[in-house]
Amino acid sequence: MGWILLVTWIVPGQSTTSYQTNFGSEAACKTAQLAVTNSAETIKQQPWSEAGNSGSLQKMARLSFPHVSAVCSYTDAPAPK
């Protein structure tokens, strides 16, 4: 019994990346989930801040944003040791 983190990164113009990682507790899985979503937000902020107040640059920045799905799920698989 354990928890699994399922992650999918979708970045326009690039191949979709998916992976999964096992955890022994829900808390550990949720901590990793938060780290993934924080990473996505950090990546989003850089082009946005570089765009400044330019509407056309902001539109281009939005088009390159990564879309991230990170979900913790309970699993019957054995927890990692």
C-alpha positions in Angstrom: 0.0 0.0 0.0 1.3 3.5 -0.8 0.8 6.6 -2.8 1.7 7.4 -6.4 2.3 10.8 -7.9 1.3 11.0 -11.6 2.8 14.0 -13.4 2.2 15.3 -17.0 4.0 18.3 -18.5 2.5 19.8 -21.6 4.6 22.5 -23.2 3.4 24.0 -26.5 5.7 22.9 -29.4 7.4 20.1 -27.4 6.6 16.5 -26.7 4.4 15.7 -23.7 6.3 14.4 -20.8 4.7 12.1 -18.2 6.1 10.2 -15.2 5.1 8.6 -12.0 6.8 8.1 -8.6 5.8 6.0 -5.6 5.7 7.3 -2.0 5.2 5.6 1.3 2.8 8.3 2.7 0.3 10.7 1.5 2.2 13.6 3.1 5.4 12.8 1.1 3.3 12.5 -2.1 1.6 15.9 -1.5 5.0 17.5 -0.8 6.3 16.3 -4.1 3.1 17.4 -5.8 3.5 20.9 -4.4 7.1 21.0 -5.6 6.1 20.1 -9.2 3.4 22.8 -9.3 5.7 25.4 -7.8 8.3 24.5 -10.5 5.7 25.1 -13.2 4.7 28.5 -11.7 8.4 29.5 -11.6 8.8 28.6 -15.2 5.6 30.6 -16.1 6.8 33.7 -14.3 10.0 34.2 -16.2 8.6 34.9 -19.7 5.7 36.8 -18.1 8.1 39.2 -16.3 10.2 39.6 -19.4 7.1 40.6 -21.3 6.5 43.6 -19.0 3.4 45.6 -20.0 3.6 44.7 -23.7 0.3 43.1 -24.7 1.7 41.2 -27.7 4.7 39.9 -25.6 2.3 38.8 -22.9 0.2 36.9 -25.4 3.3 35.2 -26.7 4.4 34.3 -23.2 1.0 32.8 -22.4 1.3 30.6 -25.5 4.5 29.1 -24.3 3.4 28.4 -20.7 3.7 24.8 -19.5 0.5 23.1 -18.5 1.1 20.7 -15.6 -1.0 18.0 -14.1 0.2 16.5 -10.8 -2.1 14.1 -8.9 -1.5 12.0 -5.8 -3.4 8.7 -5.8 -3.7 5.9 -3.3 -2.4 2.6 -4.7 -2.4 -1.0 -3.6 1.1 -1.5 -4.9 3.7 -2.0 -2.2 5.2 1.2 -0.8 8.9 1.9 -1.6 11.4 0.8 1.0 
